[in-house]
Amino acid sequence: MKRLVTLSSLAAFAALALSAQAAPASHTSPETVRAHAGTTNTLAAEQGEFRWHGSVAAGRVVEIKGVNGRIEANPASGGEVEVVAVKTARRSNPDDVRIEVVQHGDGVTICAVYPNVEGQEPNTCAPGRGGHMSTRNNDTSVEFMVRVPAGVRFTGRTVNGGVEAHDLSGDVDASTVNGSVHVSTNGLARASTVNGSIVALMGRADWSDGLEFKTVNGGIDLTFPAGLSAEVEAKTVNGQISTDFPLTVQSTFGRRHLSGTIGGGGRELRLETVNGSVQIRRAS
């Protein structure tokens, strides 16, 4: 039964042409291996379309970094990562935006690299929080479609566009600024946006560090396995907080900010929005 956490309920207690296989990421040296659109026998680009495929070992990551354009990930039918990027523009030249592949010890990172902006540091593609990307007067949009093999982690980051990951088996980390995030995975998920909602369904609830979901304009709707145990902190300004799990409230800070324990607690779960509701669901 859904439990609506409000003031009254708180008292009761007291979310292509050409494609050639790249060297497997699992066998790369610690130094990154870079390839650019147009590199012979590695990548192909024609009419704004880019394709890449390659091996990434289970437990490692395929990371996509965009700026303008959505990112969508689905399960691969085989053991290789497959990436298709489609570039479109109204005024700018899509060829000015290159797709760069960086293979590294933890997997592969693929970026949409825009022309450098005068007076700013060069745009670069690098794994994780590394690299730099800025645009000015370039309206090129790059839409990424990714096929992720079983057991491979997926990270999708963009600025203007949604991020979707459907029916994956590994952990997912998804972030954008202007767009919604939708994730379903047998692993764990992390997600953030500013203008958009977050919907995530996870098959695991055994994270070892804090798990955070954050937006400003949008709701947060999370589904966890029935055995969830977590220390929950949930905040909203214009919305409600509800949970399918019994929640022992530890403290409240007004009607829409609470902290409490689900199950045996232990793991930190932080949920924050301004304009939207927070829902914690139990998988059926």
N, C-alpha and C positions, 0 to 999 in steps of 0.2 A: 504494500500500500504506500502511495506517495505521501511523504511527510513534508508539509509546508512549514518552513521555519519563519515564523513571524513573532511579534511581541507576545501574543497569547500563547503560542506553542513553546516559546522559549521558557516561559514560566513552567510549563509542564515538564520540560527536560531538566529545570533548576540549574565545483568542472570542466634522282638518285640514280641518282644515276650510278653512283659508285660507292661501295662501302667495303673497307678492308679491315680485317681483324687487327686490333692493336695488341701489343705485348701484354700478357696477363699481369694484372696489378700485383698479384701475389708473388711475382718473381722480379719485381722492379727493385732497383737499388734504393738506398735512403734518399738519394737525390731525386728530385722530381723530373719527370720526362714530359716535355711539352710538345704539343702539336697544334698547328693552326689550320684553319680552313684553307684548302688549296694545296696542302702538303701531299706530295705524291704517295700513293699506296697507303695512306692513313685515313684521310677524311675525304668527303665529297660534298660539294656545294653546287647546286644548280637551281636557278630561279628562286633563290632565297631559301632553299632547303638544304639542311645539313644532316648527315647520318653518321653514326658511330656505333660500333659494337666491340665488346671486349670482355675478358674474363675478370671477375672480381670474386675473391674467395669469400665463403660464408663467414659472417662475423665482421667483415669489412664494409666499407661504405661507398655508395655512389651518391655524390653531392652535386646538385644543380644550383647555380647562382645566376639569377637573371636580374633585370632592372624593370623593364616594361614588358609585361606579358605573363600569362598564367603558366603554371607547371602542373602536370598531371602524371601520376605514377600508377602503374598497374602491374600485376604479376607477369613475369616472363614465362613462356612455354618451355624454355630450355634453361641451360646453365649460364647463358651470357646476358650481360647488360646490353640493352638496345636503347639508343637515344635518337630521336628525331627532333630537330629544331626548325621551325618555320619562321622566317623573317618577313615582316611586312612594314610598309611605311606609306604615309600620305605625301610628305614633302621631302624627307631625307632619302639618302641612298642606302638601301639595306646592306649593300656590299661593304659599306664603311664599318659595319659592326661585324666583328669576326667572332667565331666560336672557338674557344681554346680548351684543350684537354690537358689536364695535369695529372699524371699518374704518380702515386706516392705510396709510402709504406702502408698506409691505412686504407687504400682503395684508389678512387679516381674522383677528381673534381672537374666539372665542365662548366664554363662561364660564357656568358654573352659579354664580350669586351667592346665597349664603345670607344669612339675616338677620344684621344686625350683632350682635356680642356686647358686652354692656355692659362698659365698662371697657377695651375694646380698640379699636384703630383701625378705621375703617369698612372693610367688605369692598368691594373694587374690582376691576374687570376691566381689565387692561392687557396689551399685547403683551410677549412674551419673559419675562424675569425680573421684570418690573414687576407691580404690583397686590398685593393682599393678600386672603387668604381664610382664615377660621376658622369653625368650627361648635361649637355647644354644645347638647346636648340636642335635636338635630334629626337624625332618622334618614332624611330624604328621600334617595333614591337617584336619580341622573340617568344614564341610559344614552344615550350618543351613538352614532349611526350616521351615517357621513360618506361621501359620494361625492366622490372627488378626480379632477379632470381630468388628462389627460396633461401632464406637465411641471411641475405645481404641487407644491411641497414640502408635507409634512405634519408637524405637530407635535401630539402627544397627551400630555397630562399629567393624571394623577389621583393620588389617594392610596390609596383602597380600591377596587381593581378592576383587571382586566387591561387591557392595551393591545394591540390587534391591527391590523396593516396588511398587507393582502394584495394582491400583484401590482400594486403601484404603480410609477410610472415616475420619480418625483422622489425627492429625499432625504427621509429620515424621521428624526425625533427623538422618541423615546418614553420616557416615564418614569412610574413609579408607586412606591408603597411596599409595599403588600400586594397582590400580583398578579404574574402572569407577563407577559412581553413577547414577542410573536411578530411578526416583520417579514419580508416578502419584497418586494424592490424592485429595479428596474433601476438605481437610484441608490445612494447611500451610506446607511448607517444609524448611529444612535447610540442607545444604550439603557441604562437603569439601573433597578434595583428594589432592594428589601431582602429581602422574603420572596417569592421566586418565581424562576423560571428565565428565561433569555434565549435565544431562538432567532432568528437573523437570517441571511437570505440576501441578498447584495448583488451587483449587476451591475457595480459599479465598484469600483476600488481605488486611486483617484488623489486621495485627500484631501490637503489642503495643510497642515493642522494635526494635532494629535494626535487619535487616535480611541480612545475609552474605552468599555468595557463592564464594568459593575460590579454585583454583587449580594452578598448575605450568605448567604441560605439558598436555594440553587438552583444549577444548572449553567449554563454558558455554552457555546453551540453555534453557531459561526459558519461560514458558507460564503462563500468569496471566489472571484473569477475566477482562472483558472490563472496569470495574470501577476502575482500578488501580490508586491510587494516591501515589506518593513517591518522595522523594529526592534521586536522583540516583548519585552514584559515580561509574564509570566503568573504569577499567584499563586493558590494554594488552600491550605487547611489540611487538609480532609478530602475528598480526591478525587485525581484524576490529571490530568495534562496530556498531550494527544496532538495530533498534527498530520499532515495528509496531505502537507505541504510539507517538503522538506529544510530542516532548521533547523541553522544553525551556532551552537552555544551559546557565548556570550561569558563568562557567569558563572552560578553557581548559589549559592543560599542555602538549603541544605537540600534535601530531596527534592522539594518542591512550590513552589519559587520559582525562576524562571530568567529570564534575558534572553538573547536571541539574534537572529540575522539570518535572514530569509527573502528569497531572491532578492538583489536589489541593496541591500536595506535602505532607509534614508533616512527613511521615514515612521514615526512612533511609533504603536504599537498596544499599548494597555494593557488587560489582562484580569485581573479580580480577583474572587474569591469566597472564602467561608469553608467552607461545607458544600456541596460540589458539584465536579464535574469541569469541565475546560476542554478544548474540542475545536475545532480549526481545520481546516475541511474545504476541499477543492478542488472547485469546481464541475465536473461532468462535461461 
